[in-house]
Amino acid sequence: MLRIRTLGSVPFHEAFVLQHAVAQNTDADYLLVLQHPHVFTLGAHADPSHVLTDPESVGAALERTDRGGDVTYHGPGQLVAYPIISVPDALSSGPAHVHRLEKVVIDTLADIGLPGATCEGRYPGVWIDAEGPAPRKIAAIGVRMVRGSPGQRRTLHGVALNVECDLSMFGHIVPCGISDRAVTSVRAEGIDVPMATVVEAFIARAAEVFGTGVVGRQDVIMGASAPAGGSQVSIERPLLRRLRQAGVAPESGLEISQRKPEWLRVPVRMGKEYLSLGKTVHDLGLATVCEEAGCPNIYECWSQGTATFMINGERCTRACGFCQVDTRHPLALSPDEPDRVARAVERMGLGHAVVTCVARDDLQDGGAGAMAQTITAIRERSPGTTVEVLISDCRGDAGSLETIFAARPDVLNHNIETVARLQRAVRPSAGYARSLAVLARAGASGLVTKSGLMVGLGEHEDEVLATMADLRAVGVSIITIGQYLRPSSHHLPVSRYWSPEEFEHLKEIGAELGVPHVEASPLTRSSYHARDAAAAATRGGHRQPVPLS
């Protein structure tokens, strides 16, 4: 199966990490289709003098990469495609792969009304009027091969087709090291077609060339114009408008007053152990996600002496559509919070401590430093305790994430939360590709990785299975899946309740995908049975990391 993922706008460094992880963690064939924010990229043997302008002065990043070729530009309005596929381990495979990519682009251009594009013998890529008086490049191609399974190699990088991008950005570099030839775009050639049309044409041609008859596609929905009857839609809250744009009718959701099925009713148990743990938490002035997020398992977990500590304050800088954590302006960090958490872990005698955090986009490091300090403080007071952390994406910043990784938590959890199609509707400040990249970076650092998602937001089973496959493709060892429960009428509606039998089926699929441990049930939450899940994942064969190169 060719797994096609259209991912919207993805920073280059995140796409780089993601494609390397997929190449190294799975034999499955992928096609990642996306756009990049403004960036100049230098190939493995690029001449730095071919960057003619300070990138920052024109609003672009500069990234070194490991593909072939010289310097090029990526930006909005350019279709970028990364096929990550298995090819024979032979010298001829590289040139053959480049020629296949050229064919896909040439056929795509013909399909949208621009016939006559060709290859140019001396230079890879696709050209207009290659043998004429004014040859101009419309698509750049740069690839790399890495070792895969025995007898195979895996492809990296791919093609960038200029559709409607700002061609003036190429004037700040010597594109591909070629100084005497111009660069063009579909629009500059007089073909005015929407990017979406070009994407569909490209995917159809790529599926013919790289697919084996079976294609699985998942799309990140990046927003759309209001559907028919838009005057009434336009006054909807953004929360509901984004959900509608993702193909889910908010009015079809379950009423919040509707009685829950038997399997979602939780008995209240406030015995001695529950009250004792609550006293410890409150005496030390700590917050728990159990309380702040209204977790239905609080009575079970607290009665068993386990809790998930929430650090970096009680106020989150994001407003995800499913979460009831306070979103007022955050307060300053408390310097002694890491030690207070460590004291609570010591007092409770925890063998496995779970620490999560609110998102702190107001802080330069996204709160990473405080998370690392908390891990260290727990280890100092309770050296025998294993530490699991549930982190935000730190806006994808590699340095901030490395601060947490360097503290060496025993389990690194970052939740993807929902399927690709619903990402923007459910958590508009995060992203599907970014979350996969965070997990890929953690796995490459040698950490056991974990991620979770909710069901009942309007997703389909095949989308859940595809998300599980993507998580495994970046090396995730533990997946948690639970039923979404609406905290209030101001949050996203529940589309339906998944049955216990459906959750059991997801466990079976996880095993088939090779996931060491899947915790799936109606009441499963990220930290539910966390210690058992970590132990099971270790027994199940956590894959050793392959450093990102």
C-alpha positions as CSV (number, residue, x, y, z in Angstrom):
1,M,0.0,0.0,0.0
2,L,1.1,3.5,-0.8
3,R,0.2,5.7,2.2
4,I,-0.5,9.2,0.9
5,R,-0.5,12.0,3.5
6,T,-1.3,15.6,2.5
7,L,0.0,17.6,5.4
8,G,-0.5,21.3,4.7
9,S,2.3,23.7,5.6
10,V,5.2,22.0,7.4
11,P,8.5,23.7,8.4
12,F,11.4,22.1,6.5
13,H,13.2,20.8,9.6
14,E,10.1,19.0,10.8
15,A,9.5,17.3,7.4
16,F,13.2,16.3,7.3
17,V,12.9,14.6,10.7
18,L,9.6,13.0,9.8
19,Q,10.8,11.5,6.5
20,H,14.0,10.1,8.0
21,A,12.0,8.4,10.8
22,V,9.5,6.9,8.4
23,A,12.4,5.6,6.2
24,Q,14.1,4.0,9.1
25,N,11.2,2.6,11.2
26,T,9.0,1.0,8.6
27,D,9.1,-0.7,5.2
28,A,5.8,0.8,4.3
29,D,5.7,3.1,1.3
30,Y,4.7,6.7,1.9
31,L,4.1,9.8,-0.1
32,L,4.2,13.1,1.9
33,V,2.6,16.0,0.1
34,L,3.0,19.5,1.6
35,Q,4.2,23.0,1.3
36,H,7.0,24.7,3.3
37,P,7.2,28.2,4.8
38,H,9.9,30.2,3.1
39,V,13.2,28.4,3.3
40,F,16.5,28.0,1.4
41,T,18.0,24.6,1.6
42,L,21.6,23.6,0.9
43,G,22.3,20.2,-0.5
44,A,25.1,17.9,0.7
45,H,27.6,19.5,-1.6
46,A,26.1,22.9,-2.1
47,D,28.3,26.0,-2.5
48,P,27.3,28.4,0.3
49,S,28.3,31.4,-1.9
50,H,25.2,30.5,-4.0
51,V,23.1,32.1,-1.3
52,L,23.3,35.7,-2.4
53,T,21.2,37.4,0.4
54,D,20.9,37.0,4.1
55,P,17.9,34.7,4.3
56,E,16.6,36.3,7.4
57,S,16.3,39.7,5.6
58,V,13.8,38.2,3.2
59,G,11.8,36.3,5.8
60,A,13.3,32.9,5.0
61,A,15.1,30.2,7.0
62,L,18.3,28.5,5.9
63,E,18.6,24.8,6.4
64,R,21.4,22.3,5.5
65,T,20.1,19.0,4.3
66,D,21.5,15.7,3.0
67,R,19.9,15.4,-0.5
68,G,21.9,15.8,-3.6
69,G,22.2,19.1,-5.5
70,D,23.0,22.6,-4.6
71,V,20.8,25.4,-3.1
72,T,17.1,25.7,-3.8
73,Y,14.1,27.6,-2.4
74,H,10.8,26.2,-0.9
75,G,7.9,28.3,0.0
76,P,4.1,28.8,-0.1
77,G,2.6,28.1,-3.5
78,Q,5.1,25.3,-4.3
79,L,4.0,21.7,-4.2
80,V,6.6,19.6,-2.4
81,A,6.4,15.8,-2.5
82,Y,8.5,13.3,-0.6
83,P,8.1,9.7,-1.8
84,I,9.6,7.4,0.9
85,I,9.6,4.1,-0.9
86,S,11.6,0.9,-1.1
87,V,13.8,0.3,-4.2
88,P,16.3,-2.4,-5.0
89,D,19.8,-1.9,-3.5
90,A,21.5,-1.2,-6.8
91,L,23.4,1.7,-8.3
92,S,20.8,2.1,-11.0
93,S,18.0,2.7,-8.4
94,G,18.9,6.4,-7.8
95,P,18.7,7.6,-11.4
96,A,15.7,5.4,-12.1
97,H,13.9,7.0,-9.1
98,V,14.7,10.5,-10.3
99,H,13.4,9.6,-13.8
100,R,10.1,8.4,-12.3
101,L,9.7,11.6,-10.4
102,E,10.3,13.6,-13.6
103,K,7.7,11.5,-15.4
104,V,5.1,12.2,-12.6
105,V,5.7,15.9,-12.9
106,I,5.7,15.9,-16.7
107,D,2.4,14.0,-16.8
108,T,0.9,16.2,-14.1
109,L,1.7,19.3,-16.0
110,A,0.1,17.9,-19.2
111,D,-3.0,17.0,-17.2
112,I,-3.5,20.6,-16.0
113,G,-3.0,22.1,-19.4
114,L,0.8,22.6,-19.7
115,P,2.1,20.0,-22.1
116,G,5.6,19.9,-23.6
117,A,7.6,19.9,-20.3
118,T,10.7,17.7,-20.6
119,C,13.8,16.6,-18.8
120,E,17.1,18.3,-19.6
121,G,19.9,15.8,-20.0
122,R,22.6,17.7,-18.1
123,Y,20.4,18.8,-15.2
124,P,17.8,16.9,-13.2
125,G,14.4,18.3,-12.8
126,V,11.6,19.3,-15.2
127,W,12.0,22.1,-17.7
128,I,9.9,24.3,-20.1
129,D,11.4,24.9,-23.5
130,A,14.5,22.9,-22.5
131,E,16.1,22.9,-26.0
132,G,14.8,26.4,-26.9
133,P,16.2,29.9,-26.6
134,A,14.8,30.4,-23.1
135,P,14.9,27.2,-21.0
136,R,13.4,27.5,-17.6
137,K,13.0,25.1,-14.7
138,I,9.6,24.5,-13.3
139,A,10.4,21.6,-10.9
140,A,13.5,20.8,-8.9
141,I,14.4,17.2,-7.9
142,G,16.8,16.1,-5.2
143,V,17.0,12.7,-3.6
144,R,18.9,10.5,-1.3
145,M,18.9,6.8,-0.6
146,V,19.4,5.1,2.8
147,R,19.7,1.4,3.6
148,G,16.4,-0.4,4.3
149,S,15.7,-4.1,4.7
150,P,18.2,-6.5,3.2
151,G,18.4,-6.0,-0.6
152,Q,16.5,-2.7,-0.4
153,R,17.1,1.0,-0.1
154,R,14.7,3.7,1.0
155,T,14.2,7.0,-0.8
156,L,14.3,10.4,0.8
157,H,13.5,13.9,-0.4
158,G,11.8,14.3,-3.8
159,V,10.4,17.1,-5.9
160,A,9.3,20.7,-5.6
161,L,6.9,21.9,-8.3
162,N,6.5,25.7,-8.7
163,V,2.8,26.3,-8.9
164,E,2.1,29.8,-7.8
165,C,5.0,30.7,-5.6
166,D,6.9,34.0,-5.4
167,L,9.5,33.6,-8.1
168,S,11.4,36.6,-6.8
169,M,12.7,34.4,-4.0
170,F,14.8,32.5,-6.4
171,G,16.6,35.8,-7.2
172,H,18.3,35.6,-3.7
173,I,20.1,32.4,-4.7
174,V,21.7,30.7,-7.6
175,P,19.0,28.1,-8.0
176,C,20.5,24.6,-8.1
177,G,23.8,26.2,-8.8
178,I,22.7,27.0,-12.4
179,S,23.3,30.7,-13.1
180,D,22.4,31.0,-16.8
181,R,18.8,29.5,-16.7
182,A,15.6,30.9,-15.4
183,V,13.0,29.5,-13.0
184,T,9.3,29.5,-13.8
185,S,6.0,28.4,-12.4
186,V,2.7,27.0,-13.6
187,R,1.1,30.4,-13.1
188,A,4.0,32.3,-14.8
189,E,3.4,30.0,-17.8
190,G,-0.1,31.3,-18.1
191,I,-1.9,28.3,-16.5
192,D,-4.1,29.6,-13.7
193,V,-5.3,26.6,-11.8
194,P,-5.7,26.3,-8.0
195,M,-3.1,24.5,-6.0
196,A,-5.7,21.9,-4.9
197,T,-6.2,20.9,-8.6
198,V,-2.5,20.5,-9.1
199,V,-2.2,18.4,-5.9
200,E,-5.0,16.1,-7.1
201,A,-3.4,15.7,-10.5
202,F,0.0,15.0,-9.0
203,I,-1.3,12.4,-6.5
204,A,-3.2,10.6,-9.2
205,R,0.0,10.3,-11.3
206,A,2.2,9.4,-8.3
207,A,-0.2,6.7,-7.3
208,E,0.2,5.2,-10.8
209,V,4.0,5.2,-10.6
210,F,4.7,4.4,-7.0
211,G,1.5,2.6,-5.9
212,T,1.0,-1.2,-6.2
213,G,-2.7,-1.0,-6.7
214,V,-3.6,-0.2,-3.1
215,V,-3.6,3.4,-1.9
216,G,-4.5,4.8,1.5
217,R,-4.9,8.5,1.8
218,Q,-5.3,10.9,4.7
219,D,-5.5,14.6,4.4
220,V,-4.9,17.4,6.9
221,I,-7.7,19.9,6.3
222,M,-6.2,23.4,6.4
223,G,-9.5,25.3,6.1
224,A,-11.8,26.1,3.3
225,S,-14.3,28.7,2.1
226,A,-17.7,28.6,3.8
227,P,-19.9,25.9,2.3
228,A,-23.3,26.7,0.6
229,G,-25.5,28.6,2.9
230,G,-22.3,30.4,4.1
231,S,-24.1,33.4,5.5
232,Q,-25.3,31.3,8.5
233,V,-22.0,29.4,8.7
234,S,-20.0,32.5,8.9
235,I,-21.5,33.5,12.3
236,E,-20.6,30.2,13.8
237,R,-18.0,30.0,16.5
238,P,-14.6,29.2,15.0
239,L,-14.6,25.9,16.9
240,L,-17.7,24.7,15.1
241,R,-16.8,26.3,11.7
242,R,-13.5,24.4,11.7
243,L,-15.3,21.2,12.5
244,R,-17.7,21.7,9.6
245,Q,-14.8,22.5,7.3
246,A,-13.4,19.1,8.2
247,G,-16.5,17.4,7.1
248,V,-18.3,17.0,10.5
249,A,-21.7,18.6,11.0
250,P,-21.8,20.0,14.5
251,E,-25.5,19.7,14.7
252,S,-25.4,15.9,14.2
253,G,-23.4,15.4,17.5
254,L,-24.9,14.0,20.6
255,E,-26.7,16.3,23.0
256,I,-24.6,16.9,26.1
257,S,-27.5,16.0,28.3
258,Q,-27.9,12.6,26.6
259,R,-27.4,9.7,29.0
260,K,-24.1,7.9,28.6
261,P,-23.9,4.2,27.9
262,E,-23.3,1.9,30.8
263,W,-19.7,1.4,30.0
264,L,-18.9,5.1,30.5
265,R,-20.5,5.5,33.9
266,V,-17.9,5.7,36.6
267,P,-18.7,5.0,40.3
268,V,-17.6,7.6,42.7
269,R,-15.1,6.2,45.2
270,M,-13.7,8.6,47.7
271,G,-12.1,6.3,50.3
272,K,-9.1,6.9,52.6
273,E,-6.5,6.5,49.9
274,Y,-8.3,9.0,47.6
275,L,-8.5,11.6,50.3
276,S,-4.9,11.0,51.4
277,L,-3.6,11.5,47.9
278,G,-5.7,14.6,47.5
279,K,-4.4,16.1,50.7
280,T,-0.7,15.5,49.6
281,V,-1.3,17.2,46.3
282,H,-3.1,20.2,47.8
283,D,-0.8,20.6,50.8
284,L,2.1,21.0,48.3
285,G,0.2,23.4,46.2
286,L,0.3,21.2,43.1
287,A,-2.1,20.7,40.2
288,T,-3.0,17.4,38.6
289,V,-4.4,16.9,35.2
290,C,-6.8,14.4,36.9
291,E,-8.6,17.4,38.3
292,E,-7.9,20.1,35.8
293,A,-9.0,18.0,32.8
294,G,-11.9,16.3,34.6
295,C,-10.5,12.8,34.0
296,P,-13.1,10.1,34.6
297,N,-10.5,7.7,36.1
298,I,-9.6,10.0,39.0
299,Y,-11.4,7.8,41.6
300,E,-9.8,4.6,40.4
301,C,-6.3,6.1,40.0
302,W,-6.2,8.2,43.2
303,S,-7.6,5.2,45.2
304,Q,-4.6,3.2,44.0
305,G,-2.2,6.0,44.9
306,T,-1.4,7.2,41.4
307,A,-1.8,10.7,39.9
308,T,-0.5,12.7,37.0
309,F,1.1,16.0,38.1
310,M,0.6,19.0,35.9
311,I,3.4,21.6,35.9
312,N,4.2,25.0,34.5
313,G,1.1,26.4,36.1
314,E,-2.6,25.7,35.6
315,R,-3.2,28.0,32.6
316,C,-2.6,26.9,29.0
317,T,-1.8,29.3,26.1
318,R,-3.8,27.2,23.7
319,A,-7.5,26.6,23.4
320,C,-8.0,23.1,22.1
321,G,-11.6,22.2,21.4
322,F,-11.7,19.2,23.7
323,C,-9.9,20.4,26.8
324,Q,-11.2,22.2,29.9
325,V,-7.9,23.4,31.3
326,D,-8.0,27.1,32.1
327,T,-6.9,29.3,29.1
328,R,-6.7,32.7,30.8
329,H,-3.4,34.6,30.6
330,P,-0.7,32.4,32.2
331,L,1.1,33.3,35.4
332,A,4.9,33.3,35.9
333,L,6.5,29.9,36.6
334,S,7.0,28.9,40.2
335,P,10.7,28.2,40.7
336,D,10.1,25.6,43.4
337,E,7.5,23.7,41.5
338,P,9.9,20.9,40.4
339,D,10.9,20.2,44.0
340,R,7.3,20.2,45.2
341,V,6.5,17.6,42.6
342,A,9.5,15.6,43.6
343,R,8.5,15.8,47.3
344,A,5.0,14.6,46.4
345,V,6.4,11.6,44.5
346,E,8.7,10.8,47.4
347,R,5.9,11.1,50.0
348,M,3.5,8.9,48.0
349,G,6.2,6.3,47.4
350,L,5.5,6.2,43.6
351,G,7.3,3.5,41.6
352,H,6.2,5.3,38.3
353,A,5.6,9.0,38.2
354,V,3.8,10.8,35.4
355,V,4.2,14.5,34.8
356,T,2.4,16.5,32.2
357,C,2.2,20.2,31.5
358,V,0.2,23.0,30.0
359,A,1.4,24.5,26.8
360,R,3.4,27.6,27.4
361,D,3.9,29.3,24.1
362,D,4.6,32.6,26.0
363,L,7.9,31.2,27.2
364,Q,11.0,31.1,24.9
365,D,11.5,27.4,25.6
366,G,7.9,26.5,25.8
367,G,8.3,25.3,29.4
368,A,10.9,22.7,28.4
369,G,13.4,23.8,31.1
370,A,10.9,23.4,33.9
371,M,10.0,19.9,32.6
372,A,13.7,18.9,32.6
373,Q,14.2,20.3,36.1
374,T,11.2,18.3,37.3
375,I,12.6,15.1,35.9
376,T,15.9,15.7,37.6
377,A,14.3,16.6,40.9
378,I,12.3,13.4,41.0
379,R,15.4,11.4,40.2
380,E,17.3,13.0,43.0
381,R,14.6,12.3,45.7
382,S,13.4,9.0,44.3
383,P,16.2,7.4,42.3
384,G,14.2,4.1,41.9
385,T,11.2,5.8,40.4
386,T,10.6,5.6,36.7
387,V,9.5,8.9,35.1
388,E,7.0,9.4,32.3
389,V,6.4,12.8,30.8
390,L,3.6,14.0,28.6
391,I,4.9,17.1,26.8
392,S,3.6,19.8,24.5
393,D,5.2,20.2,21.1
394,C,7.3,23.2,22.2
395,R,6.3,24.7,18.9
396,G,8.5,22.2,17.2
397,D,11.7,23.9,18.4
398,A,14.5,21.4,18.3
399,G,16.5,23.0,21.1
400,S,13.6,23.1,23.5
401,L,12.7,19.5,22.8
402,E,16.4,18.4,23.3
403,T,16.3,20.0,26.7
404,I,13.6,17.5,27.7
405,F,15.2,14.6,25.9
406,A,18.6,15.2,27.6
407,A,16.9,14.7,31.0
408,R,16.2,11.1,29.9
409,P,12.6,10.4,31.0
410,D,11.9,6.7,30.9
411,V,8.8,7.4,28.7
412,L,8.3,10.4,26.4
413,N,4.6,10.9,25.7
414,H,3.3,13.4,23.2
415,N,-0.3,13.1,22.1
416,I,-1.4,13.4,18.5
417,E,-5.0,13.6,19.8
418,T,-6.9,12.9,16.7
419,V,-6.8,11.8,13.0
420,A,-5.2,14.0,10.3
421,R,-8.5,15.3,8.9
422,L,-9.6,16.7,12.3
423,Q,-6.4,18.2,13.5
424,R,-7.2,21.8,12.8
425,A,-10.7,21.5,14.1
426,V,-9.6,19.8,17.4
427,R,-6.3,21.6,18.1
428,P,-5.8,24.5,15.8
429,S,-2.5,25.6,17.4
430,A,-0.8,22.2,16.9
431,G,-0.3,20.0,13.8
432,Y,-0.3,16.3,12.7
433,A,3.1,16.5,11.0
434,R,4.6,18.4,13.9
435,S,3.5,15.9,16.5
436,L,4.9,13.0,14.4
437,A,8.2,15.0,14.1
438,V,8.3,15.5,17.9
439,L,7.9,11.8,18.4
440,A,10.4,11.0,15.7
441,R,13.0,13.3,17.4
442,A,12.4,11.6,20.8
443,G,12.7,8.1,19.3
444,A,16.0,9.1,17.5
445,S,17.3,10.2,21.0
446,G,16.8,6.7,22.3
447,L,13.6,7.3,24.3
448,V,10.6,5.0,24.6
449,T,7.8,7.0,22.9
450,K,4.1,7.1,23.5
451,S,1.2,8.8,22.0
452,G,-2.6,8.9,22.3
453,L,-5.7,9.9,20.5
454,M,-9.4,10.3,21.2
455,V,-12.3,8.8,19.3
456,G,-15.8,10.1,19.0
457,L,-15.0,13.4,17.3
458,G,-16.3,12.5,13.9
459,E,-13.4,10.3,12.7
460,H,-13.8,7.0,10.8
461,E,-12.2,3.7,11.8
462,D,-9.9,3.7,8.7
463,E,-8.6,7.1,9.8
464,V,-7.8,5.8,13.3
465,L,-6.0,2.8,11.9
466,A,-4.0,5.1,9.5
467,T,-3.0,7.3,12.5
468,M,-1.9,4.2,14.4
469,A,0.2,3.1,11.4
470,D,1.7,6.6,11.2
471,L,2.6,6.6,14.9
472,R,4.3,3.2,14.5
473,A,6.1,4.4,11.4
474,V,7.9,7.0,13.5
475,G,8.8,4.4,16.1
476,V,6.1,4.9,18.8
477,S,6.0,2.0,21.2
478,I,2.8,2.8,23.3
479,I,-0.5,4.0,21.9
480,T,-3.5,5.0,24.1
481,I,-7.0,5.3,22.6
482,G,-10.0,6.4,24.6
483,Q,-13.5,7.9,24.1
484,Y,-13.8,11.6,23.9
485,L,-16.2,13.1,26.5
486,R,-17.4,16.6,26.1
487,P,-16.5,18.8,29.1
488,S,-19.2,21.4,28.4
489,S,-21.5,22.8,25.8
490,H,-18.6,25.2,24.8
491,H,-16.5,22.3,23.7
492,L,-16.6,20.1,20.6
493,P,-19.6,17.8,20.4
494,V,-19.4,14.0,20.7
495,S,-20.2,12.5,17.3
496,R,-20.8,9.0,18.8
497,Y,-19.8,6.6,21.5
498,W,-17.5,3.8,20.4
499,S,-18.3,0.4,21.9
500,P,-15.9,-1.7,24.1
501,E,-15.8,-4.2,21.2
502,E,-14.5,-1.6,18.8
503,F,-11.7,-0.7,21.3
504,E,-10.7,-4.3,21.5
505,H,-10.5,-4.4,17.7
506,L,-8.1,-1.4,17.8
507,K,-5.9,-3.4,20.2
508,E,-5.8,-6.3,17.7
509,I,-4.9,-3.9,14.8
510,G,-2.2,-2.4,16.9
511,A,-0.6,-5.8,17.5
512,E,-0.8,-6.5,13.7
513,L,1.0,-3.2,13.1
514,G,3.8,-4.3,15.5
515,V,3.0,-1.7,18.3
516,P,4.5,-3.2,21.5
517,H,1.5,-2.0,23.6
518,V,-1.9,-0.5,22.8
519,E,-4.1,0.6,25.7
520,A,-7.6,1.1,24.3
521,S,-10.9,1.2,26.1
522,P,-13.7,3.7,26.5
523,L,-12.2,5.2,29.6
524,T,-8.5,5.1,28.6
525,R,-6.6,8.3,29.0
526,S,-3.0,9.1,28.4
527,S,-1.8,8.1,31.9
528,Y,-4.2,5.2,32.4
529,H,-2.3,2.1,33.6
530,A,0.9,4.0,32.6
531,R,3.3,1.9,34.6
532,D,1.9,-1.4,33.2
533,A,2.0,0.1,29.6
534,A,5.6,1.1,30.0
535,A,6.6,-2.3,31.3
536,A,4.7,-4.1,28.5
537,A,6.3,-1.9,25.8
538,T,9.7,-2.8,27.1
539,R,8.9,-6.5,27.1
540,G,7.4,-6.1,23.7
541,G,10.6,-5.0,22.1
542,H,11.1,-1.2,22.1
543,R,13.1,-0.6,18.9
544,Q,16.5,0.8,19.3
545,P,16.9,4.3,17.8
546,V,18.5,5.0,14.5
547,P,20.0,8.5,14.8
548,L,18.7,11.0,12.3
549,S,21.3,11.8,9.7
